[in-house]
Amino acid sequence: MASAVPSAVPSAMERPHFIGIGGAGMSGIAKILAQRGAKVAGSDAKESGAADALRALGATVHIGHAAGHLADDASCVVVSSAIRPDNPELVRAAELSVPVVHRSDALAGLMTGLRSIAVAGTHGKTTTTSMLAVALTELGLDPSYAIGGDLDGPGTNARHGAGEIFVAEADESDRSFQKYDPQVAIVLNVELDHHANYASMDEIYESFETFVGKIVPGGALVIAADQPGAAELTARVRRGPSAPKVVTYGESATADVRIDTVTPRGLTSEVTVLLDGRPLTFTVSVPGRHYAHNAVAALAAGVALGIPAPELAAALGAYTGVKRRLQLKGEAAGVQVIDSYAHHPTEMTADLEAMRGAAAGSRLLVVFQPHLFSRTRELGAEMGQALALADSSLVLDIYPAREDPIPGITSDLIVDAARAAGAEVAACRDKAAVAGVVAGMTRPGDLVLTMGAGDVTDLGPAILARLSN
């Protein structure tokens, strides 16, 4: 059994104020600090399940942003890269000379003194981190974890455990993953994304190389053998002067942890890997080959940390999914509605192929909401091509998140590319009309997939309600 971990809160974090406290990454750090005894406060743009969960832990959560929300005795203000310099609480922090801490620095502080696993990659971070958190908990190791999504309900994205292991999702989007010093680092894939922060693949590789360079002496890098970007990163790391131990996984014959077979079993998969030349078979309780790869990455990382492979493989079967990762929202009138966070073409293709494999013979209808103007400008054509895997699609307006509009960049780029690829697709400017349009398109046996990283997830219940009527 793991030894107890330090529960003291650094003085700088005793009374933290979070701007955007309801966000996936921010709320997790706030939750762990509250569980460790800090006096947590913060603000967010709207009410949420995460805000309610934090209040239940004693945190003060304001709705809306105002200078008066920042207490005079705050020990620091925690921000993410999405917080703009003119935020009134950030301006007030400068007036009061309250230190400003990036969320990555706060998370790095929480991991100090623990055996940490940092999960990185352009896609699959949340799923893989969740798989590890669930499996280690199932084994009684009581890990701490910080995940970019909820496991089974609001506020379940993070936990302060009594064990010595900390599993964290490591975000490359703003280079913040370079702040961590993991014992084991996972790199699932390396692709060009986050175009506002990276101008080229070379910049992406350099950023990941810096992340890998922070692995503590004696630690290990677990990295995909099959994905081209990961393979290039592996070659670069091995050429470096002080490369960590490298453990590759995948279907390649040269992989250290080789995936022998992935057998679909409805909405689950049976996976057999060869580890040290011996077969090991276990169940992954979510559909799709890419999720099987995520599970094998989690297995390889746990083994690198010293956890027996057979025990960990069995425990991975306890993972049943995370919100917004092919999450079944319900069924009405014989139609299943499923929610997907996929917003990059690779993720979209993987989830659409997974649904095709899991429900052969069913029609697949997609409601897609592009995320970010910059991503649509760079990858809109590929998004449209991915939608050709669906039987029919509706494309909503771009969800801007932290970005201002870019002249000439609209979701029409995706619609036009999808039509050029032979897809049946239509633009839908009125989000409020989507539920009715979808209800008119469906018939019993269909699958409806709401897809994107924005508020398209809110449409699932509305579609189910309209189908029920």
N, C-alpha and C positions, 0 to 999 in steps of 0.2 A: 504494500500500500504506500502511496506517495506521502511524503512528509507535508506538514502544514506549511502554508506560504505566508509571507509577510502581509499583514492586513493594514499596517499603518498607512496613512495618507500623507504624502509630502506636504509641508506647510504651504507651498505655493498652490496646492490643489484642495485645501481644506474648505474653501468657500468659493467654488468655481461658478461662473455665470456662463452659460452656453447660449450663443446666438444661433438659432436654428436647431434647438434642442430636440425637435421631433424627427429630424432626419435619421436615416438608417444608421450611418456611422456615428453621428453625434450622440444619439439616444443611447447607444450601447455603452459608450465611454461614461456618459452621465450615470447610467444605471449601475455600472461597476463601482464608480466612486461613491454613489449613495449607499451601496451595499457594504462598502468599506468604512462608512461612517462620515463621509464628507457632507457638508451642508450645501446641497446642490440647488441651483436656481437657473432659470433660463427663459427664453422666449421662442415662439415659433409663429409662423404665419397663420396657422389654423389649428383647430382642435384635431386630435388623432388618438388612436389607441395607444400609441407610444407615449403621448402626453399623459394619458390617464394612468398608464403603468408606472410612470415616473412619480406622479403624485401619490400613488399608493405606497411608494418607498419613502415618502416624506419630502420629495423635491417640490419647489415652487416653480410652476410653469405659467408664464404669462402668454396671452394670445395677442399677436401684433407686436410690432417693434416700436419702442419709445425709450427715450433717454432715462425716464424715471424708473424703468424696470431694473436698471442696474443699481444694486445696493451699494452704498458708500463703503461698506466693509468687505466688498468682494475681493478675494485674494488673487483672482485672475479672470480673464475673459477668454473663453475657448471659441475658436472660429474654424470654419472649413474654408476651402478655396472659393466656395460659392458666395461667401459674404462680401458684399461690396464695401469699399472704403467709406462711403457716405452713410452707412447704416447708423442710425442715431445712437444706438447703444455702443457701437464701436467708437464713434466720435466722443461720446461721454467718457468712455474708458481712457481716452487720450487726455481729456480734461482732468480726470482724477488721477492720472499717472498709474492706472491699473495695468499690470503686465498682460499682454496679449499672447496667447499660446495657440499654436496650430493644433488641430485635433490629432495629427500624427505624432506630435511631440507628447501630447497627453497619453496617447495609447502606448507609446514607447515607454513612458514612465510606469505605466501599469504593468508592463511585462518585465520590468527590471527584477532580477533575482530569480526568475522562473525559467523553466525549460520550455522555450517557445518554438512553435511551428508557425511560420508566416506563409500564407497561400497567395501566390501571385499568378498573373496571366491575364490576357486580354478577355478571356471568357472562362466561366466555370468556377470563379473564386468562391462565390457564395455557397454553391452546392457542395464543393469539396470541403470547405471549412465546416459546413453544417454536418456533413458525413462524419468528419473527425470528432466534432463536439458530441454528437449523439453516440458514436461508438465508444469513445473514451468514458463517457458517462455510464454507458451500459456495462462497461468493465469495472465500474466502481472506482475509477481514478479521479473522479470529481474535478474535472478541469475547469479553468476559467476560459471564457471564449468571448470574442467580439466578431459578429457576423454582419454582413450587409443586407440581411433580410430576416424575417421572423420564421422560426421553426414551425410553431403550431399555434401561435396567437400573438396579439400585440404585446410588445415588450420582451419577447423571447429571443431577441437577437443578441443578447449578452448575458453573462452571469459571472459572478465572483465565486469561484470554487475553492475548496480547501486543499486541493491537490497541488502538485508542483508543475503541472503542464498548463501552458496558455496557448490557445489556438486563435490566430487572428487572420482576418482577411486583409491582405496587403494591397493597397490601391496604387496603381501605377499612373493614374490619370493626371495627377499633378506632381508626380515624382515623390510623393510623401512616403512611399514604401522604402525609400532610401534611409529613413530614420531608424529602422529596426535592426536589431542584432540577433537574428534567430539562430537557434541550434540546428533547426532543419528548415530549409526553404523549399517550397514547391513552386515550380514554374510549369503551368499547364500548356501554355501556348504563347506565342509572341507575334502580334500583328499590328499593323498601323491603325491607330484609332486616336481619339482625343486630339483632333487636328488643331485645336486652339493652343495646345501646349507642345505638340511635336510636329516638326516640319518634314521629317523624313524617317525612314526605317533606321538609318544610322543613329539618329537621336534616340529612337526606341531602344536599340541594342545597347547603346552607351548607358542608358538609364537602368536597364535590367542588369548590365554588368556591374554597375555600382551597387545595386541591391544585392546581387550574389556575393560581391566583395565584402558585405557586412556580416556574412555567416561567421559565427564564432569559430576559433581554431578547434579542430576536431569535429566540426559539424558536417552536415551533408546537404547537397543539392539534389532534390528529386525532380526530374525533368522529363518531359515527353520525348520519346524517341521518334515518333511518326510525324509530328508537325514540323514543317520546314523552318519556321522561325525559331522554334525551340532547338532544333538540330543545329542551326547556325549559331545560336547563343552558346550551346554546349561546346562547339568547336572553338569559339572565342574564349570561353572560360578556361578550357583545357590548355590553351596557348598562354594563359596568364602566368605570372611568376609564382603565385601562391593559390593554386586552384584547390577548392574543397573536394572532399570525396563526392563523386558524381554517381548517382543511381538513376539509370534510365528505365522508363516503363513504356509499354505499348505493344503493338502487334509486330513490330520489326523483329526479325530473327536475331538481331544483335542486342535487343533490349535486355537489361539486367533482370527486370521483372516482366516476363513476356506474357501478353494476353494470348491465350491459345484459342479460346472460343468465347463468343458472346451469343447466347441462345435466347431469343425473345420468348417470354412466357406471358402473353397478354400485356398487362401494364407493368410487368416486372421483367427482369432478365436474369439468366443464370450465367455466371462468368467463371471460367476456368483459367487460372494463371499458372505459369511455371516459375517457381521460386527456388533457386538453388537446384534446378533440374527436377524438382518434385511438383506434381500437380496439386493445386488447391482450388476447390470449387466453392463458390458462395453465391448468395442471392443479392441482387440489387433491386430494391423495391420501387424503382421508377423506370419508365421505359426509355429506350434509346441507347445507341452505342456510345454516344459522347458521355452519358451519365455513367456507363460502365467504366469508361476510361477515368472519369473523376474518382470513382470508387477505388480503382487500382492505384491511382496516385496517393489517395489517403492511406491505403494499405502499405504502400512502399514507405511513406513518411513515418507511419507508426512503427514499422519494423526498424527503420533507421534510428528511431528513438529508443529501441530496445524492447518493444512490445511483441510478444510471441505472435507470429503470423496467423496460426489457426484460430486463436482466441479473437484477434482483431477482425479477421474475415467474418467470423460468425456474428460479431457485434455490429458490423457494418450493415447487416441485414435488418437491424432495428431502425435504420433511417427510412422514413416514409415520405420525405419530401420537405420542401421549404416553400413558403408562400411565394406565388408568382413564378415558380419554376414548374411549368406544366401542372398547375394546381387545378383540380376539378372543383369548379364553383357550384355545380349542381346540374340537375336534369329536369326538363319540363317538356311535355308534349313529345317525348321520345327523343329529344335533342340534348346532348351533353354540351355544357359550356365550360371551357378550360381557359386558364389564364397563363400567359407567357410573358416574361420580362425581356425576351429577346429583342434587341434593337440594332445589332450589328449584323451584316449579311451572313457571316459564319454562324452566329447564334440562331438566326432565323432559319437558315437551311437545316441546321441540326435538329431544331425542335419540330419543324415541319416533316422532316424525314422520320423522326421518332413517332410522330402521330400517325403517319402513313403506315409504319410498321406495326404499331400497336392496334390499329383499328382498320385493318385491311377490308375494303369493300364499302366503307362509309365515305360519304362526301365530306370534304373538309372545307369549311368556310372561314375566312380570316378577316378580322377587323384590325387593321394595322395603323398605329399612330407613330409616325417618325419622331425621333428624339434628337433635338439640336439642329440648328440651321447648318452649322459647320459640317456635321456628320452627313447630313443630307446632300450638301454640296459635293463632298468627296466620294460618298458611297451610295448615292441615290440610285444609280444604274444597277449596282449589285443588289440592292434591296428589292428593286423591281424584278430582277431575275429570280431571286429567291421566292417571291410570291407566285411565280409560275408553278411551284409545287402544290399550290392549293387549287381547289376546283373553282373557287370564286373568292374575290377579295374586295373589301371596302378600304380605302385609304383616307385617313383623316388629315386635317391640317397638322403642321409641324408643332410639336410641343417644345416651347422655347427653353424651358428650365432657366438656366442662368444667362442665356445669350440674348442679345438684341437681334432683330431681323437682319438678314443679309439681302440686299436688293436682288431680285430675280430668282431667289431660291425659295421654292414652294414644293409642296408634296406632288405637284404635277410632274416633277422630274421622275418620281418613282412610278406614277401611273403610266407615263409614256414608256418607260423602260419595261414595265411589266407587260404592256400591250405588245411591244416589239418582240418580247419573248414568247408571245402566244397565250398570255394569261387572260382570263376573264376578270376584269378589274374595273372599279368605278371609284371616282372621288366622292367623298361625302363631307361637305363643308359644315353641316349642321350636326354637331355631336348629339344634340338632344333627339334627333330624328333616327339615330342609328338603331335603337332597339326595335322600332317599328319596321324599318327596312329589313333588318335581319330576320325578324319574325315572318315577314312576307316571303323571304327567300327559302326558308328551311322546310324540311319534311322529316318525318320520324326516321331515326337512324343517323341523322347528320351529326357532325361535330363542329362546334363553333369555337374558334380560337381568338381571344382578344390578345393582342400582341403589341408590346412596346414598353418603354421605361417610364412613360408619363402617367397621366390619369386615365388612360384607356381602361385600366383595371376596374374603374368604377362602373363600366358599362356591363360587366357580367351580371350583376344582380338585376339591372334594368332589363336586360335581354331575357333573363329567366322569368321575370315578372310578366313581361309582354307575352312570352310563349305560354305561360300559365293561363292567360286570359283568352 
